[in-house]
Amino acid sequence: IWISLSGLNAAAASTSRSAMNDGDVLAVTIGATVPTGFEHTAAEEVKEKIGVDAQIGKDRGRIYFPITTDKLSQVHLLRSVDNLFVVVAEYDHYPFKESKEETLTEMMQLASKLPWTDALAVWKLNGKLKKRKGYRKGGNVTKAKSNCEVTDAAVDDTEQPKLPQALSAAGSQTKAESTAAMETSTTDSEEAETAAKLLKFRVTCNRAGDRHSFSSNEAARDFGGAVQEFFQWKADMTKFDVEVLLNIHNEEMVIGIALTEESLHRRNISHFGPTTLRSTLCYGMLRLCKPQASDIILDPMCGTGAIPLEGAIEFNSSFYVAGDNNDMAVNRTVNNVCHIQKRMAEKGGASGLPIDTIQWDLCNLPIRTGSVDIVVTDMPFGKRMGSRKKNWDLYPSCLREMARVCTPGTGKAVLLTQDKKCFTKAISRMGGLWKRLHTVWVNVGGLHAGVYLLKRTGGVFGQTPEDVYESRGTVKACGDENSDKELA
């Protein structure tokens, strides 16, 4: 539900409605944070899997799309989104005042006028979905639980309280009927006991723009104080039940309630490395190269195996070969594959994954020439792994070896790197082997990086001018002007 400032009074009137019953279906707007640069990819996935059009936010890294609550569980299955929230209200052009005091006062007054009812009903339903999912993961409920499982159950219980009285004063009759029905059910009676507990909350403000008279902390503090006074909730910055989001980008302001406690990008990895790639970014890279059935997909610098794992789960009609020259990285990949296989077996599904893991020399791959359909990898940036100086030697060598194993004319490569200068230079020296089709600019841990989509030309490996002059294994470390002239 998109709510503009002019429609605030009408929207505020909806707060008098009673809380949603279990059988009711609401139409709401879901917001999602996605890897910057892959907003269109995420919008395509939403259209494909949920059947609705997503709108890309003005602030990079966010999309919004309408759903009905009967499709809420499908939203959690999206592979391209990091965090999810339900939109309470959205303002395209919020009239922020020049005076900080006036702006903060207005925001405090706004807290009691917002249409919270539907958003909180969705938050409650979302908690039930997570609780049911937790029971499925736990298997036999009579089984003794570990300490970790007991902790998770306690968190789930606190997520199920009834909606605040401030939202349902006008619907007391419906509430009374609902309470009577709850007393007849064992499960619902447990929720009634939990409802007596005081809800804990926090407000998180994400602000972008240089024309605001207030800081993020000031907005979160004052708006949070008004929310606390309105609902009589207890503020808690760490052990909270409800997280209210205040997203401000220049004149745009979106208020929402978080539906995820932890980013969905950590879904596949149990053994992390120093530069583990987000699963959501891996999905975007894989979708960019459009894997087809029976494709052989290679990740020659797999690290923890994030890319081939995401591919094997989502695009499982292809086969993935993951390798690295570091034995610790190979071990992490194997452990992560085993972790996913065990999780799949516990759910009663097939535990096999189309992945093979090998330790090898990147510049001398034990793979037949022209036998790979797609290469997808995260190349060393020269920051936390490797160095910029080594990249001048590494990039031409590995690009050439990738060209050797890729199928001429149809092979593709999707490569992520932040060392744009070195990468561009390396590609320009082998124009007879690779053609650059498209570049997606992304944010990786605060670093501005590029995802490059390359196509393998029809040139036969070993017969292009680049191969004749720069055969494999003869590239010199080149970082200075003299070396560049010699290689030219």
HELIX and SHEET records of a PDB file:
HELIX    1   1 LEU A    5  GLY A    7  5                                   3    
HELIX    2   2 LEU A    8  ALA A   13  1                                   6    
HELIX    3   3 SER A   14  SER A   16  5                                   3    
HELIX    4   4 GLU A   39  LYS A   49  1                                  11    
HELIX    5   5 THR A   69  LYS A   71  5                                   3    
HELIX    6   6 LEU A   72  VAL A   75  1                                   4    
HELIX    7   7 LYS A  100  LEU A  110  1                                  11    
HELIX    8   8 TRP A  116  GLY A  138  1                                  23    
HELIX    9   9 ASN A  147  THR A  158  1                                  12    
HELIX   10  10 GLN A  165  LEU A  167  5                                   3    
HELIX   11  11 SER A  172  GLU A  183  1                                  12    
HELIX   12  12 THR A  186  ALA A  195  1                                  10    
HELIX   13  13 SER A  216  PHE A  231  1                                  16    
HELIX   14  14 LEU A  264  ARG A  266  5                                   3    
HELIX   15  15 SER A  279  CYS A  289  1                                  11    
HELIX   16  16 ALA A  306  GLU A  314  1                                   9    
HELIX   17  17 ASP A  327  GLU A  346  1                                  20    
HELIX   18  18 ARG A  388  VAL A  405  1                                  18    
HELIX   19  19 LYS A  420  SER A  428  1                                   9    
HELIX   20  20 PRO A  465  TYR A  469  1                                   5    
HELIX   21  21 GLU A  481  LEU A  487  1                                   7    
SHEET    1   A 8 GLN A  55  ILE A  56  0                                        
SHEET    2   A 8 ARG A  62  THR A  68 -1                                        
SHEET    3   A 8 ALA A  27  THR A  33 -1                                        
SHEET    4   A 8 ASN A  83  TYR A  91 -1                                        
SHEET    5   A 8 GLU A 252  ALA A 258 -1                                        
SHEET    6   A 8 VAL A 242  HIS A 249 -1                                        
SHEET    7   A 8 LYS A 200  ALA A 208  1                                        
SHEET    8   A 8 LYS A 234  ALA A 235  1                                        
SHEET    1   B 7 ILE A 355  GLN A 359  0                                        
SHEET    2   B 7 PHE A 319  ASP A 324  1                                        
SHEET    3   B 7 ILE A 296  ASP A 299  1                                        
SHEET    4   B 7 ILE A 374  ASP A 378  1                                        
SHEET    5   B 7 LYS A 412  THR A 417  1                                        
SHEET    6   B 7 LEU A 447  ARG A 456 -1                                        
SHEET    7   B 7 TRP A 434  VAL A 444 -1                                        
END                                                                             
